[in-house]
Amino acid sequence: MPEQKNQRLLEVNDLKKYFPIKRGLLKRTVGHVKAVDGVSLYVNEGETLGLVGESGCGKTTSGRCILRAIEPTDGEILFNDPDTGWVNLRELEQEDLIRVRQHMQIIFQDPYSSLNPRMTLLQLVGEPLVINHGIRGKALEDRVAELLKSVGLRPEYLRRYPHAFSGGQRQRIGVARALALNPRFIVCDEPVSALDVSVQAQILNLLRELQENLDLTYLFVAHDLSVVRHIADRVAVMYVGKLVEMGETDEIYPGPRHPYTEALMTAVPRPDPRASKDRIVLEGEVADPANPPSGCYFHPRCRYAEPICAAEPPVLREITEGHFVSCHRAEELSLIGVA
């Protein structure tokens, strides 16, 4: 990866998260599910990095490991803290982690289950302010009202409960809660996948507006490539816990360099009934993260596979400036993208 860090906010090196498989009366560990298996990526200040892939590939687990919402098994998570500079989140004690976490927040996927139905909007959005800064009373009400206005909700809703709102409005509440502590970095965990298409556009436009106004940086986890193309500056593609390609959105969509990325791109719907359908339908099953194949995890489904693909695992390498690919044949293949 490039040496320059002056514009970077986050850098992840060889991140791993293995979940133990336990069996028998004594619950002995007989194996591991490799949910995240050696992911390395970086996010620059003020940009949106889209993290995409099939369901179960480790996207959400990666995002939660970065925040240490779940403890990673191994790896390095470097964050450019505005107070102390670069810190490794994996090495921080609880007190320091709580302080750094004020600059890192998350927007959850399901706006129905992520909000406590017994709490009012004042309590939901104001909770981080009470816990971290001890703000209460009129000052708390004023700050929460300001946050609600910033996401398109009326301040009069302070005393209402989540059941009184639609899915899109609930997600706006989740966004307001994430903004409460003025973070620099937000993990957006599929924030629009549970919403109607028309509401999706509203939330995406809101996120982009907030990013411009508040200088936010996003890690945008999603499986909808059309959504990611709309909002992301760069894209990282995952397959069975591994990063297979990462680069600029405008470069990867029209010209993917990994066969798995090519298959994803050909599945993107085109709003033209006369457009030719060149979709690549992958054969076989997704590799088992508890018992992955040798070499490249994708080789049993890859139509370009050669003997080296089954024998040696490829290394994520930079083939052009800022474009990283984990494929033995990346330089020689000519793949189909999205026009």
The 8 nearest C-alpha neighbors of each residue, nearest first, counted from 0:
[[1, 2, 317, 316, 321, 40, 323, 41],
 [2, 0, 3, 321, 4, 320, 317, 41],
 [1, 3, 4, 0, 5, 7, 6, 10],
 [4, 2, 1, 5, 6, 7, 0, 43],
 [3, 5, 7, 6, 2, 8, 1, 43],
 [4, 6, 7, 3, 8, 43, 44, 2],
 [7, 5, 4, 43, 44, 8, 3, 42],
 [8, 6, 43, 4, 44, 5, 9, 42],
 [7, 9, 79, 44, 43, 78, 42, 6],
 [10, 8, 78, 42, 41, 77, 7, 79],
 [9, 11, 41, 77, 40, 76, 42, 12],
 [12, 10, 76, 39, 40, 75, 41, 77],
 [11, 13, 39, 75, 14, 74, 38, 76],
 [14, 12, 37, 74, 38, 39, 15, 75],
 [15, 13, 74, 37, 38, 12, 73, 75],
 [16, 14, 36, 35, 73, 37, 72, 74],
 [15, 17, 72, 35, 71, 34, 33, 36],
 [16, 18, 33, 32, 31, 34, 72, 19],
 [17, 19, 32, 31, 16, 20, 33, 34],
 [20, 18, 31, 30, 28, 21, 32, 17],
 [19, 21, 30, 31, 28, 29, 18, 22],
 [22, 20, 28, 26, 27, 29, 19, 23],
 [23, 21, 26, 27, 28, 20, 29, 24],
 [22, 24, 26, 25, 27, 21, 28, 29],
 [25, 23, 26, 22, 27, 21, 28, 29],
 [24, 26, 23, 27, 22, 21, 28, 29],
 [27, 25, 22, 21, 23, 24, 28, 20],
 [26, 28, 21, 25, 22, 29, 23, 24],
 [27, 29, 21, 20, 30, 19, 26, 22],
 [30, 28, 20, 21, 27, 22, 31, 19],
 [31, 29, 20, 28, 19, 32, 289, 21],
 [30, 32, 19, 20, 18, 289, 17, 33],
 [31, 33, 289, 18, 288, 17, 34, 19],
 [32, 34, 17, 288, 35, 36, 289, 31],
 [33, 35, 240, 57, 32, 16, 17, 36],
 [36, 34, 240, 16, 15, 33, 57, 37],
 [37, 35, 15, 240, 241, 33, 38, 34],
 [36, 38, 13, 14, 15, 241, 35, 39],
 [39, 37, 14, 13, 242, 241, 36, 12],
 [40, 38, 12, 11, 13, 14, 37, 41],
 [41, 39, 11, 10, 38, 12, 42, 235],
 [40, 42, 10, 9, 11, 43, 7, 39],
 [43, 41, 9, 8, 7, 48, 10, 44],
 [44, 42, 7, 8, 6, 46, 45, 41],
 [43, 45, 8, 7, 46, 216, 6, 42],
 [44, 46, 216, 215, 214, 43, 47, 210],
 [47, 45, 216, 44, 43, 232, 217, 48],
 [48, 46, 217, 231, 232, 218, 216, 49],
 [47, 49, 233, 218, 234, 231, 219, 232],
 [50, 48, 234, 219, 231, 220, 227, 235],
 [49, 51, 220, 235, 219, 236, 234, 221],
 [52, 50, 236, 222, 221, 237, 220, 49],
 [53, 51, 237, 222, 236, 56, 238, 54],
 [52, 54, 56, 55, 222, 51, 238, 237],
 [53, 55, 56, 52, 222, 57, 58, 51],
 [54, 56, 57, 53, 239, 58, 34, 52],
 [55, 57, 239, 240, 238, 54, 53, 58],
 [58, 56, 240, 60, 34, 35, 55, 59],
 [59, 57, 61, 60, 56, 220, 50, 62],
 [58, 60, 62, 61, 57, 63, 188, 220],
 [59, 61, 57, 63, 62, 58, 64, 35],
 [62, 60, 64, 58, 59, 63, 57, 65],
 [63, 61, 59, 65, 60, 64, 186, 58],
 [62, 64, 68, 60, 66, 65, 61, 69],
 [63, 65, 67, 61, 69, 66, 71, 62],
 [64, 66, 62, 63, 67, 61, 76, 68],
 [67, 65, 63, 68, 64, 62, 103, 100],
 [68, 66, 64, 69, 70, 65, 63, 71],
 [67, 69, 63, 66, 64, 70, 65, 62],
 [70, 68, 67, 64, 63, 71, 66, 60],
 [69, 71, 67, 64, 72, 68, 16, 89],
 [72, 70, 16, 64, 73, 15, 69, 67],
 [73, 71, 16, 15, 17, 70, 74, 14],
 [74, 72, 15, 71, 14, 16, 75, 13],
 [73, 75, 14, 13, 12, 15, 76, 72],
 [74, 76, 12, 11, 77, 14, 87, 89],
 [77, 75, 11, 87, 88, 10, 89, 65],
 [76, 78, 87, 10, 86, 9, 11, 85],
 [79, 77, 9, 86, 85, 80, 8, 87],
 [78, 80, 85, 8, 84, 81, 9, 86],
 [79, 81, 84, 82, 83, 78, 85, 86],
 [82, 80, 84, 83, 79, 102, 85, 183],
 [83, 81, 80, 84, 79, 99, 85, 98],
 [82, 84, 80, 81, 85, 86, 79, 99],
 [85, 83, 80, 79, 81, 82, 86, 78],
 [84, 86, 79, 78, 80, 77, 83, 87],
 [87, 85, 78, 77, 88, 84, 79, 80],
 [88, 86, 77, 76, 89, 90, 75, 78],
 [87, 89, 91, 90, 76, 86, 77, 78],
 [90, 88, 87, 91, 76, 75, 67, 71],
 [89, 91, 88, 87, 92, 86, 75, 76],
 [92, 90, 88, 96, 89, 95, 93, 87],
 [91, 93, 95, 94, 96, 90, 89, 97],
 [92, 94, 96, 95, 97, 91, 98, 90],
 [93, 95, 97, 96, 92, 98, 91, 99],
 [96, 94, 98, 97, 92, 93, 91, 99],
 [95, 97, 93, 99, 98, 94, 91, 100],
 [98, 96, 100, 94, 95, 99, 93, 101],
 [97, 99, 95, 96, 100, 101, 94, 102],
 [100, 98, 96, 101, 97, 102, 95, 80],
 [101, 99, 103, 97, 102, 98, 96, 104],
 [100, 102, 99, 103, 98, 180, 182, 97],
 [101, 103, 182, 100, 183, 99, 184, 104],
 [104, 102, 184, 100, 182, 101, 185, 183],
 [105, 103, 185, 177, 186, 184, 182, 102],
 [104, 106, 186, 185, 187, 177, 107, 188],
 [107, 105, 187, 188, 173, 174, 186, 177],
 [108, 106, 188, 109, 190, 105, 113, 187],
 [107, 109, 190, 189, 188, 110, 106, 193],
 [108, 110, 111, 112, 107, 113, 193, 190],
 [111, 109, 170, 113, 169, 112, 166, 108],
 [110, 112, 109, 113, 114, 166, 169, 161],
 [111, 113, 114, 109, 110, 115, 116, 108],
 [112, 114, 110, 111, 109, 107, 115, 173],
 [115, 113, 112, 116, 111, 110, 161, 123],
 [114, 116, 117, 118, 113, 112, 123, 161],
 [117, 115, 118, 161, 114, 160, 162, 119],
 [118, 116, 115, 119, 160, 161, 114, 162],
 [119, 117, 116, 115, 122, 123, 160, 120],
 [120, 118, 160, 122, 159, 121, 158, 123],
 [119, 121, 123, 157, 122, 124, 159, 158],
 [122, 120, 157, 119, 125, 124, 123, 143],
 [121, 123, 125, 119, 120, 126, 124, 118],
 [124, 122, 120, 125, 126, 121, 118, 119],
 [123, 125, 176, 121, 126, 122, 120, 143],
 [124, 126, 122, 128, 121, 123, 127, 143],
 [125, 127, 129, 128, 122, 123, 124, 130],
 [128, 126, 130, 129, 125, 131, 179, 180],
 [129, 127, 125, 132, 126, 131, 130, 134],
 [128, 130, 133, 134, 126, 127, 132, 131],
 [131, 129, 127, 128, 133, 132, 126, 134],
 [132, 130, 128, 129, 127, 133, 101, 134],
 [133, 131, 128, 134, 129, 130, 127, 180],
 [132, 134, 129, 130, 131, 128, 135, 127],
 [135, 133, 129, 132, 139, 128, 138, 136],
 [136, 134, 139, 138, 133, 129, 137, 140],
 [135, 137, 139, 138, 140, 134, 141, 129],
 [136, 138, 140, 139, 141, 135, 142, 134],
 [137, 139, 141, 140, 136, 135, 142, 134],
 [140, 138, 135, 142, 137, 136, 141, 134],
 [141, 139, 137, 143, 138, 142, 144, 136],
 [140, 142, 144, 138, 139, 143, 137, 145],
 [141, 143, 145, 139, 144, 140, 138, 146],
 [144, 142, 146, 140, 145, 141, 125, 139],
 [145, 143, 154, 147, 141, 142, 146, 140],
 [146, 144, 142, 148, 143, 147, 141, 149],
 [145, 147, 143, 149, 148, 144, 175, 142],
 [148, 146, 152, 144, 149, 150, 145, 175],
 [147, 149, 151, 152, 145, 146, 150, 153],
 [148, 150, 146, 147, 151, 145, 152, 175],
 [151, 149, 147, 148, 171, 152, 175, 146],
 [150, 152, 148, 149, 147, 153, 171, 205],
 [153, 151, 147, 148, 150, 154, 149, 156],
 [152, 154, 155, 156, 148, 147, 151, 144],
 [155, 153, 144, 156, 157, 147, 148, 152],
 [154, 156, 153, 157, 158, 144, 159, 152],
 [155, 157, 154, 159, 158, 153, 120, 152],
 [158, 156, 121, 120, 155, 159, 154, 119],
 [159, 157, 119, 156, 120, 121, 160, 155],
 [158, 160, 119, 156, 157, 120, 161, 163],
 [159, 161, 119, 162, 163, 118, 120, 116],
 [162, 160, 163, 164, 116, 169, 159, 114],
 [163, 161, 164, 160, 116, 165, 159, 111],
 [164, 162, 161, 160, 159, 165, 169, 168],
 [165, 163, 162, 161, 168, 169, 166, 160],
 [166, 164, 168, 167, 169, 163, 162, 161],
 [167, 165, 169, 168, 110, 170, 194, 164],
 [166, 168, 170, 169, 165, 198, 171, 194],
 [167, 169, 171, 165, 170, 166, 164, 172],
 [170, 168, 172, 166, 171, 110, 167, 164],
 [169, 171, 173, 110, 167, 172, 168, 174],
 [172, 170, 174, 168, 169, 173, 150, 175],
 [173, 171, 169, 175, 170, 174, 176, 168],
 [172, 174, 170, 176, 171, 175, 106, 177],
 [173, 175, 171, 177, 172, 176, 106, 170],
 [176, 174, 172, 178, 177, 173, 146, 147],
 [175, 177, 124, 173, 179, 174, 178, 172],
 [176, 178, 174, 175, 104, 179, 105, 173],
 [179, 177, 175, 181, 176, 180, 182, 174],
 [178, 180, 176, 177, 181, 175, 127, 128],
 [181, 179, 182, 178, 101, 128, 127, 102],
 [180, 182, 178, 179, 183, 102, 101, 177],
 [183, 181, 102, 103, 180, 184, 101, 178],
 [182, 184, 102, 215, 216, 103, 181, 185],
 [183, 185, 216, 103, 182, 217, 215, 102],
 [186, 184, 104, 217, 105, 103, 187, 216],
 [185, 187, 105, 218, 217, 188, 219, 106],
 [186, 188, 219, 106, 190, 105, 220, 189],
 [187, 189, 220, 107, 108, 190, 106, 186],
 [190, 188, 221, 108, 220, 192, 191, 187],
 [191, 189, 108, 188, 187, 192, 107, 106],
 [192, 190, 199, 194, 193, 189, 108, 202],
 [191, 193, 189, 194, 190, 108, 221, 199],
 [194, 192, 191, 109, 108, 195, 190, 110],
 [195, 193, 191, 192, 199, 198, 196, 166],
 [196, 194, 198, 197, 199, 193, 191, 192],
 [195, 197, 199, 198, 194, 200, 191, 192],
 [198, 196, 199, 200, 195, 201, 194, 202],
 [199, 197, 201, 195, 200, 196, 167, 194],
 [200, 198, 196, 202, 191, 197, 201, 194],
 [199, 201, 203, 198, 197, 202, 204, 196],
 [202, 200, 198, 204, 199, 203, 205, 197],
 [201, 203, 205, 199, 204, 200, 206, 198],
 [204, 202, 206, 200, 205, 201, 199, 207],
 [203, 205, 207, 201, 202, 206, 200, 208],
 [204, 206, 202, 208, 203, 207, 209, 201],
 [207, 205, 203, 209, 204, 208, 210, 202],
 [206, 208, 210, 204, 209, 205, 203, 211],
 [207, 209, 205, 211, 210, 206, 204, 212],
 [210, 208, 212, 206, 211, 207, 213, 205],
 [211, 209, 215, 207, 214, 208, 213, 212],
 [210, 212, 208, 209, 214, 213, 207, 215],
 [211, 213, 209, 210, 214, 208, 215, 207],
 [212, 214, 210, 215, 209, 211, 181, 183],
 [215, 213, 210, 211, 45, 212, 216, 183],
 [216, 214, 210, 183, 45, 213, 184, 217],
 [215, 217, 45, 184, 46, 44, 47, 183],
 [218, 216, 47, 185, 219, 186, 184, 48],
 [217, 219, 186, 48, 47, 187, 49, 220],
 [218, 220, 49, 187, 217, 48, 50, 186],
 [219, 221, 50, 188, 189, 49, 187, 51],
 [222, 220, 189, 51, 223, 50, 219, 227],
 [221, 223, 51, 52, 224, 53, 54, 220],
 [224, 222, 226, 225, 221, 227, 51, 192],
 [223, 225, 227, 226, 222, 228, 267, 51],
 [224, 226, 228, 227, 223, 229, 267, 268],
 [227, 225, 229, 224, 228, 223, 230, 221],
 [226, 228, 224, 229, 230, 231, 225, 49],
 [227, 229, 225, 226, 230, 231, 224, 248],
 [230, 228, 226, 227, 231, 225, 203, 224],
 [229, 231, 227, 228, 226, 232, 47, 203],
 [232, 230, 47, 49, 227, 233, 48, 228],
 [233, 231, 47, 248, 48, 46, 247, 230],
 [234, 232, 247, 248, 48, 246, 231, 49],
 [233, 235, 49, 245, 248, 48, 246, 50],
 [234, 236, 245, 50, 244, 49, 51, 237],
 [237, 235, 51, 244, 52, 243, 242, 50],
 [238, 236, 242, 52, 241, 243, 51, 56],
 [237, 239, 56, 241, 240, 52, 242, 243],
 [240, 238, 56, 241, 288, 286, 237, 57],
 [239, 241, 35, 36, 57, 34, 56, 238],
 [242, 240, 238, 237, 36, 239, 38, 243],
 [241, 243, 237, 38, 236, 244, 238, 235],
 [242, 244, 325, 324, 237, 236, 241, 238],
 [245, 243, 324, 236, 323, 235, 242, 325],
 [246, 244, 235, 323, 234, 322, 236, 324],
 [247, 245, 322, 233, 234, 321, 323, 251],
 [246, 248, 233, 250, 249, 251, 232, 234],
 [249, 247, 233, 251, 250, 234, 232, 252],
 [250, 248, 247, 251, 252, 253, 232, 233],
 [249, 251, 247, 248, 252, 254, 253, 246],
 [250, 252, 255, 254, 248, 253, 249, 247],
 [251, 253, 337, 336, 254, 250, 249, 248],
 [254, 252, 336, 337, 251, 338, 250, 255],
 [253, 255, 251, 336, 252, 250, 256, 335],
 [256, 254, 251, 261, 257, 336, 260, 252],
 [255, 257, 329, 254, 334, 258, 324, 332],
 [256, 258, 260, 259, 255, 329, 326, 261],
 [259, 257, 261, 260, 262, 256, 301, 334],
 [258, 260, 262, 261, 257, 263, 297, 301],
 [259, 261, 263, 257, 262, 258, 255, 264],
 [262, 260, 258, 264, 259, 263, 255, 335],
 [263, 261, 259, 279, 265, 260, 264, 258],
 [264, 262, 260, 266, 261, 265, 259, 267],
 [265, 263, 261, 266, 267, 262, 336, 337],
 [264, 266, 278, 262, 267, 263, 279, 261],
 [267, 265, 263, 264, 278, 268, 262, 279],
 [266, 268, 264, 265, 269, 224, 225, 263],
 [269, 267, 266, 270, 265, 225, 271, 264],
 [268, 270, 271, 267, 274, 272, 337, 276],
 [271, 269, 268, 272, 274, 273, 267, 225],
 [270, 272, 273, 274, 269, 268, 275, 276],
 [273, 271, 274, 270, 269, 275, 276, 268],
 [274, 272, 271, 275, 276, 270, 269, 268],
 [275, 273, 271, 272, 276, 269, 270, 277],
 [276, 274, 277, 273, 272, 271, 278, 269],
 [275, 277, 278, 274, 265, 269, 273, 279],
 [278, 276, 275, 265, 279, 335, 266, 274],
 [279, 277, 265, 276, 266, 280, 262, 264],
 [278, 280, 262, 265, 281, 277, 266, 261],
 [281, 279, 278, 282, 262, 266, 265, 263],
 [280, 282, 300, 279, 283, 262, 301, 284],
 [283, 281, 300, 280, 284, 301, 299, 302],
 [282, 284, 300, 281, 285, 299, 286, 301],
 [285, 283, 286, 282, 300, 281, 287, 299],
 [284, 286, 287, 283, 239, 300, 297, 238],
 [285, 287, 291, 288, 284, 296, 239, 292],
 [286, 288, 290, 291, 289, 285, 239, 292],
 [289, 287, 33, 291, 32, 290, 239, 286],
 [290, 288, 32, 287, 31, 33, 291, 30],
 [289, 291, 287, 288, 292, 286, 32, 31],
 [292, 290, 287, 288, 286, 289, 296, 293],
 [293, 291, 296, 294, 290, 286, 295, 309],
 [292, 294, 309, 295, 310, 291, 296, 312],
 [293, 295, 312, 311, 309, 310, 308, 296],
 [294, 296, 312, 297, 298, 308, 309, 313],
 [297, 295, 292, 298, 294, 291, 286, 293],
 [296, 298, 295, 299, 300, 301, 259, 286],
 [297, 299, 301, 300, 295, 304, 296, 308],
 [300, 298, 297, 301, 283, 296, 304, 292],
 [301, 299, 298, 282, 297, 283, 281, 302],
 [302, 300, 298, 303, 304, 299, 297, 258],
 [301, 303, 304, 300, 298, 258, 299, 281],
 [302, 304, 301, 305, 258, 298, 328, 332],
 [305, 303, 301, 298, 302, 308, 306, 299],
 [304, 306, 308, 307, 303, 309, 298, 302],
 [307, 305, 308, 309, 310, 304, 311, 298],
 [308, 306, 310, 309, 305, 311, 294, 327],
 [307, 309, 306, 305, 295, 310, 294, 311],
 [310, 308, 294, 307, 306, 293, 311, 295],
 [309, 311, 294, 307, 308, 293, 306, 312],
 [310, 312, 294, 307, 308, 309, 313, 295],
 [313, 311, 294, 295, 314, 308, 310, 293],
 [314, 312, 325, 326, 327, 295, 311, 315],
 [313, 315, 325, 316, 312, 326, 324, 327],
 [316, 314, 325, 324, 323, 313, 243, 317],
 [317, 315, 323, 324, 314, 318, 325, 0],
 [316, 318, 323, 322, 319, 324, 321, 320],
 [319, 317, 322, 323, 316, 320, 324, 330],
 [320, 318, 322, 317, 321, 323, 316, 246],
 [319, 321, 322, 317, 318, 323, 246, 1],
 [320, 322, 246, 319, 323, 317, 247, 245],
 [323, 321, 246, 319, 317, 320, 245, 318],
 [322, 324, 317, 245, 316, 244, 318, 315],
 [325, 323, 244, 315, 316, 243, 326, 317],
 [324, 326, 315, 243, 314, 313, 244, 316],
 [325, 327, 329, 328, 313, 324, 257, 314],
 [328, 326, 329, 313, 308, 325, 307, 314],
 [329, 327, 326, 331, 330, 332, 303, 257],
 [330, 328, 326, 256, 331, 332, 327, 257],
 [331, 329, 328, 332, 318, 256, 327, 333],
 [330, 332, 328, 329, 333, 327, 256, 334],
 [333, 331, 329, 330, 334, 328, 256, 257],
 [334, 332, 331, 335, 256, 254, 330, 255],
 [333, 335, 332, 261, 255, 256, 336, 254],
 [336, 334, 261, 254, 255, 333, 337, 265],
 [337, 335, 253, 254, 252, 264, 255, 261],
 [338, 336, 253, 252, 264, 265, 335, 267],
 [337, 253, 336, 252, 335, 254, 269, 264]]
